[in-house]
Amino acid sequence: MSIGKSKKMLLVGGSVAILGWCGYLVGGRIHHAAALRLTAREAAIPDVMVISSRPEARHVSLELPGTVEAWYQAPIYPQASGYVRMWYKDYGARVAAGDVLAEINTPGLDAQFAQAQADLQSSQAKYDLAVVTAQRWRLMGKSQAVSGQSVSVQDANEKSAAADLEAARHNLDRYAALERFKVIVAPFSGVVTERDINVGDYVHEGGGNLNANGGASELFSVADTHQMRLFVSIPENMSYILQPGLQASVRVPQFPDRVFEGKFLTVSGGYDPDTRTSVSEFVIDNKDNALWPGTFAAVTLSAPEQSGHLTIPTGALVFQEHGMQVAVVDAHDTAHFRNITVGRMGDGATQVLSGVAPADRIIDNPPADLLEGEKVHVVTPAAGYSDDTSEKDDE
């Protein structure tokens, strides 16, 4: 074989190899581009998790904060001004109705009481004189010794003296009543929860010491704790459970292992426009005086459900200008938005009055950019993730 033919064959072989390599590169790029387009199409289809609506639980349970207060709570203010002579009951003291809590030294009131007694004696003397004088003038009037006008004047003087005497008696009664307020007594049986006075403190009529805001503070506060009042603010959409026979399970921080039972007593009958809640009142027996006034309580209310509607997780709701909606997936894995009517809304579950059926596949936590008629990819949630946010049926 000649040298010329060998070179020619080498050139042809090299050209074929280069063309084959170029074809391989072009084919790889085309395949890669196709794979990228397929991946992009798959990525454009959002992954969603679907859930189904569930029948509402036969019993609805509600947990709310509450405040425990005394059956009776009385702040006690002085009705006489003076200095505290002595106090006899301290914080936590058990008292009976009429027990002496403190005594007040009232020199100013004592002087006014003595003055009222003297004024009564003076009015009594003036009245006695007016009576005698009027009787004499009436006798002289019968004999025509004096004019009828003079007799009328003396009759008027007698009536005026009688009125002054009556006023003096009432004034003395007033100071006598104030004298009795020198002794501060318990209005009912209970426990002393506040004592805001000390020996030598000056207290004034209608209030104790002046606080930092310039207002008068009470001397004592007495609470009757044989029963306690539990106050709970009930949301407007749950007020239907407030009915006779309703009981509340009550837990307090100081007794984590103890459950107190509260019996429904009454409800305010109106809603606070700011919170849309109504104040309800329950009664708790407290014979062992375990509960104290002002205690925070965690209250659990349970009542039979009346409607029998469906519930869905609150996270499945879609808030749009059209109103409340959910996104459902049809048999062709296409998303559609559907208008619904909701009832009670909670953190975990929402009551649906109309718009969904038990067989509907509802998208839980739908993407914010999900469009009507868009294809979706239904996926199974990862292990450990639960979509069970609705309440279980009570056995």
Summary of the structure (lengths in Angstrom):
residues: 395
radius of gyration: 45.0
end to end distance: 100.2
largest distance: 189.6
contacts: 1116
relative contact order: 0.17
helix: 30%
strand: 37%
